[in-house]
Amino acid sequence: VLEAEFEEREHNKGVFLRVELQALPADESVVQAKGVKRSKDKLILPPSVGSALLAQDASKNGALLFQVALPAAAAATAATAAGSGQAPAPFTSTTTATASNSAAGRTHAGVLEFTAPEGTVLLPRKVVHSLYGSLDAQPSGTVIVSYRRLEKGTYVRLQPMSHGFHEALGEGLRETLEEELLGHSTLSEGDWVTVVHGGRDWPLRVQELQPSNAVSVIDVDIAADVVPSLEAEEYLRRWEEEQRRQQERLAQLAAERLAREAAEAAERAAREAAEAAAAEAAATAAAAARERLAAALPPEPEAPSSSSSGPAIAVTTCAFSLPDGTRITRRFAAGTQVQTLFDFVDSRGAGGWHRGSYQLVTRMPRRVIGPEAAGAGLTLRDLGLGNSEAFLLEALAVPAAAAAPMEVDGAAKGMATA
């Protein structure tokens, strides 16, 4: 604490004052009646404070200016200064980056007179608003009043609370702000400054000051900027938040769609792989069945010849027109069972038709040899087949492999039975 006091006294060119006083509201009508300039942020202090400053010849530093802080904020300022070896924050030019946060519970003011009851300080409305951080605040409890020597301000950035401030003041914005600042002795980052225009109050927050976060505005030419209002800023913040949420939702939907498509692709690939494996297994089984049928066929008899000796063997040459357009022929002994005809056709793939799904028919005259004939153990001789026969395959029902009739040599290859 002693180190902080030393630093403060050094910055104030030998002047030190810090007192804790009961905060009371000032009667602004009385102040205005006196016609004092820059009265919006001037305190009324007790006579003892005036005597203490007079004894230290404080007026040598110019206008008497003060920091007004809530006890907790004053303690934090003193602790920070003591720990860093620097003067309290309002005097350092390196602490101008943050506005309301650095000035929470702390503002600055001039002095109107030293006539307040001992132990009290009368606070004008602007100081109350800035000190307590609310436009509805009323002074309560005690405050710490400390003498400060402030640098002259060169720049201020203000932000209106309400939307429409720029439109309401229009081209008279600069002149109105200059007139308002003529009613102040100091400005602190985080302060509330109220502009009266058009029959209403327009509160503005002090966002940034240069060269320090608390400055004197007495006899200065200070540059000022007014940024979009808090309402506009809040609207923009909500809009940006909504845009962010929408982008997150779109990203989530895209991720869900990609995951769903990946799952569907994986399921489709697995299904196609299973179908391919099943088809391959079926093809392998069908090929093995054809091989077994071919191996089980009786030897093909030789064609009858007039030069051969011995009794002639009755042989029937059978030609089969298959649904896929191919034509196969083979000789069979007259005593061969009818089932062998089906086994031969099936051993050659039956044009893509399944075993047992067709019957054999001749054209002229039309004769039908169905599975029942094969199952009855009949032979070619029993059916009265001649030396040469041509057969078509006729579906017992519309086969999956041949949904439409096929033509071979101008004739229907697959004829669905009624």
PAZAKE-715569 format. One line per field, with one value per residue (C-alpha): residue number from 1; residue in three letters; chain; y negated, z negated, x. Coordinates in pm, 1 decimal, padded with zeros to 6 digits. Layout:
// PAZAKE-715569
k	(NUM  ...);
r	(ALA  ...);
c	(A  ...);
yy	(Y  ...);
zz	(Z  ...);
xx	(X  ...);
// end
This chain:
// PAZAKE-715569
k	(1  2  3  4  5  6  7  8  9  10  11  12  13  14  15  16  17  18  19  20  21  22  23  24  25  26  27  28  29  30  31  32  33  34  35  36  37  38  39  40  41  42  43  44  45  46  47  48  49  50  51  52  53  54  55  56  57  58  59  60  61  62  63  64  65  66  67  68  69  70  71  72  73  74  75  76  77  78  79  80  81  82  83  84  85  86  87  88  89  90  91  92  93  94  95  96  97  98  99  100  101  102  103  104  105  106  107  108  109  110  111  112  113  114  115  116  117  118  119  120  121  122  123  124  125  126  127  128  129  130  131  132  133  134  135  136  137  138  139  140  141  142  143  144  145  146  147  148  149  150  151  152  153  154  155  156  157  158  159  160  161  162  163  164  165  166  167  168  169  170  171  172  173  174  175  176  177  178  179  180  181  182  183  184  185  186  187  188  189  190  191  192  193  194  195  196  197  198  199  200  201  202  203  204  205  206  207  208  209  210  211  212  213  214  215  216  217  218  219  220  221  222  223  224  225  226  227  228  229  230  231  232  233  234  235  236  237  238  239  240  241  242  243  244  245  246  247  248  249  250  251  252  253  254  255  256  257  258  259  260  261  262  263  264  265  266  267  268  269  270  271  272  273  274  275  276  277  278  279  280  281  282  283  284  285  286  287  288  289  290  291  292  293  294  295  296  297  298  299  300  301  302  303  304  305  306  307  308  309  310  311  312  313  314  315  316  317  318  319  320  321  322  323  324  325  326  327  328  329  330  331  332  333  334  335  336  337  338  339  340  341  342  343  344  345  346  347  348  349  350  351  352  353  354  355  356  357  358  359  360  361  362  363  364  365  366  367  368  369  370  371  372  373  374  375  376  377  378  379  380  381  382  383  384  385  386  387  388  389  390  391  392  393  394  395  396  397  398  399  400  401  402  403  404  405  406  407  408  409  410  411  412  413  414  415  416  417  418);
r	(VAL  LEU  GLU  ALA  GLU  PHE  GLU  GLU  ARG  GLU  HIS  ASN  LYS  GLY  VAL  PHE  LEU  ARG  VAL  GLU  LEU  GLN  ALA  LEU  PRO  ALA  ASP  GLU  SER  VAL  VAL  GLN  ALA  LYS  GLY  VAL  LYS  ARG  SER  LYS  ASP  LYS  LEU  ILE  LEU  PRO  PRO  SER  VAL  GLY  SER  ALA  LEU  LEU  ALA  GLN  ASP  ALA  SER  LYS  ASN  GLY  ALA  LEU  LEU  PHE  GLN  VAL  ALA  LEU  PRO  ALA  ALA  ALA  ALA  ALA  THR  ALA  ALA  THR  ALA  ALA  GLY  SER  GLY  GLN  ALA  PRO  ALA  PRO  PHE  THR  SER  THR  THR  THR  ALA  THR  ALA  SER  ASN  SER  ALA  ALA  GLY  ARG  THR  HIS  ALA  GLY  VAL  LEU  GLU  PHE  THR  ALA  PRO  GLU  GLY  THR  VAL  LEU  LEU  PRO  ARG  LYS  VAL  VAL  HIS  SER  LEU  TYR  GLY  SER  LEU  ASP  ALA  GLN  PRO  SER  GLY  THR  VAL  ILE  VAL  SER  TYR  ARG  ARG  LEU  GLU  LYS  GLY  THR  TYR  VAL  ARG  LEU  GLN  PRO  MET  SER  HIS  GLY  PHE  HIS  GLU  ALA  LEU  GLY  GLU  GLY  LEU  ARG  GLU  THR  LEU  GLU  GLU  GLU  LEU  LEU  GLY  HIS  SER  THR  LEU  SER  GLU  GLY  ASP  TRP  VAL  THR  VAL  VAL  HIS  GLY  GLY  ARG  ASP  TRP  PRO  LEU  ARG  VAL  GLN  GLU  LEU  GLN  PRO  SER  ASN  ALA  VAL  SER  VAL  ILE  ASP  VAL  ASP  ILE  ALA  ALA  ASP  VAL  VAL  PRO  SER  LEU  GLU  ALA  GLU  GLU  TYR  LEU  ARG  ARG  TRP  GLU  GLU  GLU  GLN  ARG  ARG  GLN  GLN  GLU  ARG  LEU  ALA  GLN  LEU  ALA  ALA  GLU  ARG  LEU  ALA  ARG  GLU  ALA  ALA  GLU  ALA  ALA  GLU  ARG  ALA  ALA  ARG  GLU  ALA  ALA  GLU  ALA  ALA  ALA  ALA  GLU  ALA  ALA  ALA  THR  ALA  ALA  ALA  ALA  ALA  ARG  GLU  ARG  LEU  ALA  ALA  ALA  LEU  PRO  PRO  GLU  PRO  GLU  ALA  PRO  SER  SER  SER  SER  SER  GLY  PRO  ALA  ILE  ALA  VAL  THR  THR  CYS  ALA  PHE  SER  LEU  PRO  ASP  GLY  THR  ARG  ILE  THR  ARG  ARG  PHE  ALA  ALA  GLY  THR  GLN  VAL  GLN  THR  LEU  PHE  ASP  PHE  VAL  ASP  SER  ARG  GLY  ALA  GLY  GLY  TRP  HIS  ARG  GLY  SER  TYR  GLN  LEU  VAL  THR  ARG  MET  PRO  ARG  ARG  VAL  ILE  GLY  PRO  GLU  ALA  ALA  GLY  ALA  GLY  LEU  THR  LEU  ARG  ASP  LEU  GLY  LEU  GLY  ASN  SER  GLU  ALA  PHE  LEU  LEU  GLU  ALA  LEU  ALA  VAL  PRO  ALA  ALA  ALA  ALA  ALA  PRO  MET  GLU  VAL  ASP  GLY  ALA  ALA  LYS  GLY  MET  ALA  THR  ALA);
c	(A  A  A  A  A  A  A  A  A  A  A  A  A  A  A  A  A  A  A  A  A  A  A  A  A  A  A  A  A  A  A  A  A  A  A  A  A  A  A  A  A  A  A  A  A  A  A  A  A  A  A  A  A  A  A  A  A  A  A  A  A  A  A  A  A  A  A  A  A  A  A  A  A  A  A  A  A  A  A  A  A  A  A  A  A  A  A  A  A  A  A  A  A  A  A  A  A  A  A  A  A  A  A  A  A  A  A  A  A  A  A  A  A  A  A  A  A  A  A  A  A  A  A  A  A  A  A  A  A  A  A  A  A  A  A  A  A  A  A  A  A  A  A  A  A  A  A  A  A  A  A  A  A  A  A  A  A  A  A  A  A  A  A  A  A  A  A  A  A  A  A  A  A  A  A  A  A  A  A  A  A  A  A  A  A  A  A  A  A  A  A  A  A  A  A  A  A  A  A  A  A  A  A  A  A  A  A  A  A  A  A  A  A  A  A  A  A  A  A  A  A  A  A  A  A  A  A  A  A  A  A  A  A  A  A  A  A  A  A  A  A  A  A  A  A  A  A  A  A  A  A  A  A  A  A  A  A  A  A  A  A  A  A  A  A  A  A  A  A  A  A  A  A  A  A  A  A  A  A  A  A  A  A  A  A  A  A  A  A  A  A  A  A  A  A  A  A  A  A  A  A  A  A  A  A  A  A  A  A  A  A  A  A  A  A  A  A  A  A  A  A  A  A  A  A  A  A  A  A  A  A  A  A  A  A  A  A  A  A  A  A  A  A  A  A  A  A  A  A  A  A  A  A  A  A  A  A  A  A  A  A  A  A  A  A  A  A  A  A  A  A  A  A  A  A  A  A  A  A  A  A  A  A  A  A  A  A  A  A  A  A  A  A  A  A  A  A  A  A  A  A  A  A  A  A  A  A  A  A  A  A  A  A  A  A  A  A  A);
yy	(00000.0  -00241.6  -00165.7  -00237.1  -00562.9  -00661.4  -00590.6  -00784.3  -01081.8  -01084.7  -01086.3  -01363.4  -01572.9  -01544.7  -01557.9  -01265.5  -01240.1  -00934.1  -00943.5  -00716.1  -00905.7  -00825.3  -00861.6  -01082.2  -01218.6  -01580.1  -01817.2  -01902.3  -02177.4  -02369.5  -02308.0  -02423.1  -02734.7  -02835.8  -02834.2  -02648.6  -02520.3  -02150.3  -02067.1  -01728.7  -01540.3  -01771.5  -01649.8  -01839.3  -01744.0  -01825.0  -02122.7  -01893.8  -01765.5  -02119.3  -02202.4  -01895.3  -01983.6  -02347.5  -02243.5  -02048.2  -02332.7  -02091.7  -02377.8  -02400.1  -02097.6  -02274.2  -02178.1  -01954.7  -01610.8  -01293.6  -00922.1  -00797.9  -00424.5  -00166.9  -00023.9  00310.7  00143.7  -00096.6  00191.1  00380.3  00072.1  00019.3  00386.6  00387.7  00073.9  00206.0  00538.9  00387.1  00088.7  -00140.6  -00423.2  -00336.2  -00224.2  -00552.4  -00714.1  -00447.4  -00489.5  -00113.2  -00027.9  -00176.4  00143.7  00242.0  00002.6  00106.1  00398.0  00191.2  -00085.3  00129.6  -00042.6  -00339.0  -00677.9  -01030.4  -01374.5  -01737.5  -01931.9  -02193.3  -02308.7  -02195.5  -02238.5  -01881.6  -01758.5  -01604.9  -01234.8  -01262.3  -01330.9  -01448.1  -01271.3  -01413.1  -01182.5  -01122.5  -01008.3  -00779.8  -00618.4  -00563.0  -00450.1  -00190.8  -00091.4  -00142.5  -00423.0  -00339.2  -00333.4  -00535.7  -00609.8  -00384.1  -00290.5  -00449.9  -00543.0  -00609.6  -00956.1  -01000.3  -01301.5  -01239.8  -01433.1  -01335.0  -01376.2  -01575.3  -01360.6  -01347.0  -01084.9  -00930.9  -00653.6  -00648.1  -00389.0  -00478.0  -00240.7  -00275.2  -00228.0  -00546.1  -00785.0  -00864.6  -00917.9  -01138.9  -01377.5  -01367.4  -01638.1  -01799.8  -01503.7  -01667.9  -01994.5  -01810.1  -01597.0  -01901.1  -02077.5  -01772.1  -01735.4  -02100.8  -01992.2  -01747.9  -01778.4  -01418.4  -01102.8  -00743.4  -00429.9  -00270.1  -00602.9  -00682.0  -01016.3  -01129.9  -01347.8  -01523.3  -01571.7  -01575.8  -01558.6  -01234.9  -01116.4  -00927.4  -00742.7  -00674.5  -00449.7  -00562.6  -00270.9  -00400.9  -00699.0  -00819.2  -00863.1  -00697.8  -00522.0  -00829.0  -01180.8  -01546.7  -01715.4  -02070.2  -02303.6  -02026.0  -01962.9  -01596.1  -01379.1  -01165.7  -00862.7  -00720.4  -00350.8  -00153.3  -00124.9  00150.6  00255.0  00278.7  00460.3  00702.0  00753.6  00823.3  01057.2  01248.9  01257.5  01390.6  01644.6  01754.9  01780.1  01984.8  02217.4  02250.6  02333.3  02589.4  02738.7  02752.7  02911.2  03161.3  03243.0  03281.9  03509.9  03713.1  03737.5  03851.0  04104.7  04228.6  04250.6  04431.9  04676.5  04729.2  04777.2  05027.7  05209.4  05207.4  05332.8  05608.3  05702.8  05702.5  05905.4  06155.4  06171.0  06213.5  06485.4  06656.6  06626.2  06762.4  07047.3  07118.3  07108.1  07341.0  07577.3  07563.1  07631.8  07925.9  08058.4  08029.0  08214.6  08491.0  08519.3  08527.6  08794.9  09006.0  09003.8  09335.2  09352.6  09194.1  09468.9  09455.1  09344.4  09638.7  09750.7  09987.0  10124.5  10228.6  10602.9  10749.6  10648.4  10273.6  10083.2  09849.1  09494.5  09164.3  08843.2  08568.4  08196.1  07949.8  07577.0  07405.9  07078.2  06891.1  06961.1  07241.9  07580.2  07908.5  08259.3  08612.3  08966.3  09191.2  09562.6  09641.1  09817.3  09506.2  09379.0  09049.3  08902.3  08918.2  08657.4  08415.6  08504.7  08426.2  08092.9  08000.9  08099.5  07838.6  07568.3  07592.1  07245.4  07094.1  07268.3  07460.0  07834.8  07950.7  07619.5  07726.0  07998.7  08119.2  08069.1  08150.9  07926.3  08136.6  08334.3  08174.8  08415.3  08327.7  08511.6  08390.8  08474.5  08724.4  08937.2  08930.2  09022.8  09318.6  09486.9  09480.4  09521.6  09351.3  09661.3  09652.2  09302.6  09408.5  09163.6  09192.0  09186.6  08807.7  08572.9  08196.5  08067.1  07729.9  07645.6  07525.5  07371.6  07529.8  07175.7  06845.1  06887.5  06607.4  06637.5  06600.9  06349.8  06299.9  06563.4  06623.3  06709.4  06969.6  07021.3  06810.0  07019.6  06948.5  07100.9  07042.5  07085.9  07027.0  07278.3  07151.5);
zz	(00000.0  -00085.8  00245.8  00431.0  00238.6  00329.2  00699.3  00688.9  00513.0  00763.4  01058.1  00896.4  00850.1  00474.6  00412.5  00241.2  00127.6  00068.8  -00145.2  -00192.8  -00194.7  -00209.9  00140.4  00175.1  00484.6  00577.3  00635.2  00997.5  01009.9  00750.4  00947.9  01274.8  01105.3  01025.5  01398.7  01347.5  01661.1  01689.8  01397.0  01524.5  01359.1  01072.3  00714.4  00404.3  00143.7  -00228.3  -00343.7  -00494.9  -00147.8  -00020.3  -00313.5  -00252.6  00112.7  00032.3  -00212.5  00065.9  00319.6  00552.2  00773.6  00913.5  01128.8  01281.6  01239.2  00941.4  01075.6  00886.7  00926.6  00770.5  00709.1  00522.7  00235.9  00408.7  00733.6  00544.0  00354.1  00680.4  00839.1  00542.3  00532.9  00907.1  00882.2  00578.2  00746.1  01073.9  00937.5  01160.4  01091.3  01071.9  01398.4  01504.7  01545.9  01758.0  02132.5  02177.3  02035.2  02300.1  02477.9  02261.2  02187.0  01954.9  01803.1  01689.1  01558.7  01373.8  01047.3  01121.5  01293.0  01273.7  01198.5  01121.1  00815.1  00791.0  00435.0  00087.8  -00095.4  -00147.1  -00504.2  -00648.3  -00564.9  -00252.7  00118.8  00344.2  00681.9  01001.6  01219.4  01479.9  01211.5  01055.1  01388.3  01475.6  01128.4  01079.1  01447.4  01479.7  01600.8  01321.5  01039.4  00717.8  00494.8  00192.1  -00053.8  -00051.3  00229.7  00239.3  00370.2  00477.7  00626.8  00982.5  01236.1  01577.6  01923.6  02178.6  02409.7  02782.9  02898.1  02781.1  02932.8  02828.0  02876.2  02844.9  02651.1  02883.4  03255.0  03445.5  03277.7  03601.1  03790.2  03515.3  03499.9  03869.5  03977.6  03633.7  03471.1  03437.6  03295.3  03047.9  02920.3  02882.3  02684.5  02462.5  02389.0  02282.2  01980.4  01861.1  01698.5  01746.1  01937.5  01840.0  02048.1  01952.8  01865.6  01971.0  02147.1  02208.8  02508.9  02495.5  02841.2  02985.4  02646.0  02538.6  02375.0  02585.3  02359.1  02511.1  02370.0  02375.9  02549.7  02597.7  02500.2  02595.3  02470.1  02148.9  02027.0  01818.3  01950.7  01890.2  02149.2  02022.7  02296.7  02546.2  02912.6  02899.0  03200.8  03165.9  03343.4  03292.4  03372.3  03435.6  03137.5  02879.6  03018.7  03371.2  03233.5  03046.3  03358.4  03558.1  03286.8  03289.1  03670.2  03673.7  03406.8  03613.5  03920.6  03720.6  03593.3  03945.2  04081.5  03804.5  03885.8  04256.8  04176.0  03949.5  04221.2  04474.9  04237.9  04172.8  04546.3  04613.2  04331.6  04464.0  04819.7  04695.2  04500.6  04800.3  05026.5  04783.7  04758.1  05135.8  05183.1  04927.9  05095.4  05440.9  05310.8  05154.8  05475.8  05681.0  05446.7  05462.1  05841.1  05862.3  05630.5  05835.7  06157.6  06011.2  05890.5  06229.7  06410.4  06180.4  06239.5  06616.8  06590.8  06389.5  06641.1  06935.2  06766.1  06699.8  07063.6  07249.6  07529.9  07851.4  08109.0  08452.1  08746.3  08933.5  09238.9  09521.7  09526.3  09162.3  09089.6  08834.2  08733.6  08762.3  08439.5  08452.8  08398.3  08372.3  08452.6  08235.3  08300.4  08024.8  08081.1  07750.3  07623.7  07652.8  08026.2  08020.3  08184.3  08058.9  08203.4  08083.3  08174.3  07935.8  07954.5  07993.0  07657.6  07475.1  07207.9  07270.3  06956.8  07138.7  07387.5  07101.3  06939.8  07265.0  07310.9  06944.6  06975.0  07248.8  07039.9  07189.3  07332.4  06982.6  06869.0  06543.9  06525.2  06517.2  06643.9  07003.2  07230.3  07572.2  07870.6  08237.6  08499.4  08764.2  08649.9  08308.7  08038.9  07679.7  07461.8  07108.6  06780.6  06704.0  07001.6  06872.5  06526.6  06661.5  06787.9  07154.4  07434.3  07769.8  07932.9  07702.1  07827.2  08188.4  08274.1  08623.8  08749.6  08724.4  08496.4  08438.5  08099.3  07958.0  07587.9  07467.2  07121.7  06876.4  06722.1  06826.3  06715.6  06551.9  06812.7  07103.0  07025.7  07398.2  07673.2  07884.9  08254.9  08418.0  08791.1  08797.7  08534.5  08173.5  07943.8  07618.3  07627.5  07298.9  07233.2  07146.9);
xx	(00000.0  00281.0  00446.2  00121.0  00082.6  00437.3  00374.6  00048.1  00206.4  00489.5  00249.9  00044.8  00359.4  00361.6  -00015.6  -00190.1  -00549.9  -00764.0  -01077.9  -01376.6  -01705.2  -02074.7  -02225.4  -02534.2  -02714.5  -02654.0  -02947.0  -02880.4  -03141.1  -02937.0  -02618.7  -02774.8  -02908.0  -02550.8  -02463.9  -02135.9  -01965.7  -01881.2  -02107.9  -02231.8  -01946.3  -01850.5  -01858.0  -01953.7  -01693.2  -01665.9  -01454.7  -01188.1  -01099.2  -01057.6  -00832.2  -00615.8  -00567.9  -00499.8  -00232.1  -00057.0  -00095.3  -00283.8  -00401.2  -00047.4  -00140.9  -00439.0  -00803.9  -00875.8  -00976.8  -01061.3  -01110.6  -01434.7  -01439.8  -01639.7  -01432.1  -01371.4  -01258.0  -01032.8  -00871.3  -00811.8  -00654.2  -00422.5  -00323.1  -00247.4  -00039.0  00152.2  00222.3  00340.4  00528.2  00323.1  00083.3  -00288.9  -00447.5  -00614.3  -00272.4  -00103.7  -00114.6  -00077.7  -00418.7  -00646.2  -00745.9  -01039.0  -01322.6  -01599.8  -01408.7  -01112.0  -01340.3  -01594.0  -01687.0  -01465.5  -01500.6  -01354.8  -01490.4  -01409.2  -01516.7  -01792.4  -01734.7  -01638.4  -01969.3  -02089.8  -02148.1  -01833.9  -01801.5  -02017.2  -01982.8  -02265.5  -02258.2  -02416.1  -02622.1  -02348.8  -02103.3  -02365.1  -02447.8  -02083.6  -01977.5  -02250.5  -02270.6  -02645.7  -02870.5  -03116.6  -02861.5  -02886.1  -02585.4  -02548.9  -02279.2  -01938.5  -01701.9  -01328.8  -01240.0  -00877.1  -00701.8  -00579.6  -00378.7  -00512.7  -00368.9  -00564.7  -00774.7  -00708.7  -00959.7  -01287.0  -01497.8  -01862.5  -02136.0  -02505.7  -02726.6  -03024.4  -03064.7  -03153.7  -02909.9  -02726.9  -03051.6  -03197.8  -02901.5  -02814.1  -02571.6  -02584.4  -02410.5  -02068.6  -02200.3  -02425.7  -02138.2  -01912.3  -02182.1  -02232.0  -01860.0  -01847.0  -02050.3  -01779.2  -01441.6  -01329.5  -01406.0  -01329.3  -01360.9  -01691.3  -01858.6  -02214.2  -02261.3  -02619.5  -02705.8  -03044.1  -03196.5  -03545.3  -03708.8  -03539.9  -03218.9  -02964.3  -02715.4  -02372.2  -02101.0  -01738.6  -01565.0  -01213.0  -01000.9  -00654.7  -00390.3  -00515.0  -00827.7  -00918.5  -00858.5  -00929.6  -01153.1  -01101.4  -00980.6  -00901.0  -00973.7  -01071.1  -01149.2  -01462.3  -01606.8  -01955.0  -01986.6  -02310.3  -02540.9  -02547.3  -02885.3  -02742.1  -02439.0  -02664.8  -02875.5  -02560.9  -02437.4  -02766.7  -02763.3  -02407.1  -02501.2  -02800.1  -02578.4  -02327.7  -02601.0  -02739.2  -02395.6  -02347.0  -02687.4  -02604.8  -02269.0  -02444.7  -02699.3  -02418.1  -02228.2  -02542.2  -02607.3  -02249.5  -02273.6  -02607.3  -02474.6  -02164.4  -02380.8  -02608.2  -02305.4  -02155.5  -02489.9  -02527.5  -02172.1  -02230.1  -02558.5  -02400.0  -02108.2  -02348.3  -02551.8  -02235.3  -02114.2  -02454.1  -02458.8  -02107.4  -02197.1  -02510.2  -02309.8  -02050.8  -02320.1  -02493.1  -02166.0  -02097.3  -02450.2  -02402.3  -02074.4  -02238.0  -02521.2  -02277.7  -02067.2  -02377.2  -02495.8  -02471.1  -02215.1  -02336.4  -02408.3  -02253.8  -02461.4  -02616.1  -02409.9  -02504.9  -02149.3  -02154.1  -02182.7  -02416.9  -02766.6  -02836.6  -02901.0  -03198.7  -03067.3  -03256.1  -03073.7  -03223.6  -03176.9  -03270.7  -03331.1  -03253.7  -03409.1  -03078.7  -03065.4  -02813.0  -02876.3  -02738.0  -02763.8  -02691.1  -02768.1  -02952.1  -03029.0  -03397.7  -03391.4  -03265.7  -03496.5  -03671.1  -03508.8  -03176.8  -03302.9  -03367.5  -03031.3  -02851.2  -03026.2  -02962.9  -02594.8  -02564.5  -02733.2  -03084.0  -03043.4  -03056.3  -03374.3  -03387.8  -03413.0  -03771.3  -03911.3  -03974.9  -04107.5  -03988.6  -04216.9  -04193.6  -04344.3  -04512.2  -04682.6  -04689.0  -04592.6  -04523.5  -04274.4  -04309.0  -04135.6  -04412.9  -04302.4  -03947.9  -04065.4  -04261.8  -03944.1  -04053.1  -03798.1  -03765.4  -03903.0  -04205.0  -04281.7  -04249.7  -03972.9  -03825.5  -03470.3  -03446.5  -03639.3  -03624.7  -03733.5  -03815.9  -03808.7  -04145.3  -04177.6  -04413.7  -04439.0  -04282.9  -03916.3  -03722.2  -03449.3  -03693.1  -03968.5  -04041.7  -04083.5  -03774.7  -03767.6  -03547.5  -03571.3  -03885.0  -04064.4  -04136.7  -03873.7  -04054.8  -04431.4  -04604.9  -04878.4  -05217.9);
// end
